[in-house]
Amino acid sequence: MRPGQAIIAADNPMRKLIAFRVGRQEFSVDVTAVREIRGWTSATMLPKAPRYIRGVINLRGAVLPIVDFALRLGLPASEPTARNVIIVVQVGPKQIGILVDAVSDIITLAQSRIQPPPDIASETVSDFVRGLIALDGRMISLIALDLVLPPDSAVAA
């Protein structure tokens, strides 16, 4: 073993996450759910879609709904620029695009470093956040992707 190398127990598996920013907050998702990261593309609006659905884009012949993650969290809407990105993720049988400000990091850490959100968290936090990671003076929220779109969402992927 090299100096400084940690011993990882079998009951403490490693997780690989992609961290991204929305406003001044950082969030993360499991890297295995991410299909691609692409630049902002204007979306075609859908009538009567939930407010947080920015619209849909054509992704190699498939219709991909774009979720404005800021709006989904109850934050002010994003004003997309060329610097924004869409993280294309697989959520069960669906693919969705999540509009974020920027991808900030790829993180590999032991599962034990992910702490549960505090009991005093708001309903919005408890709806989406599955864990918190304190890393290098930052606090990163681990998101439950299966709850980004509600199960009865009218937007087909």
Secondary structure, DSSP 8 states (H G I E B T S, - for coil): --TT-----TTS-EEEEEEEEETTEEEEEEGGGEEEEEE----B--TT--TTEEEEEEETTEEEEEEEHHHHTTS------TT-EEEEEEETTEEEEEEESEEEEEEEEEGGGEE---TT--HHHHHHEEEEEEETTEEEEEE-GGGTS-TT-S---
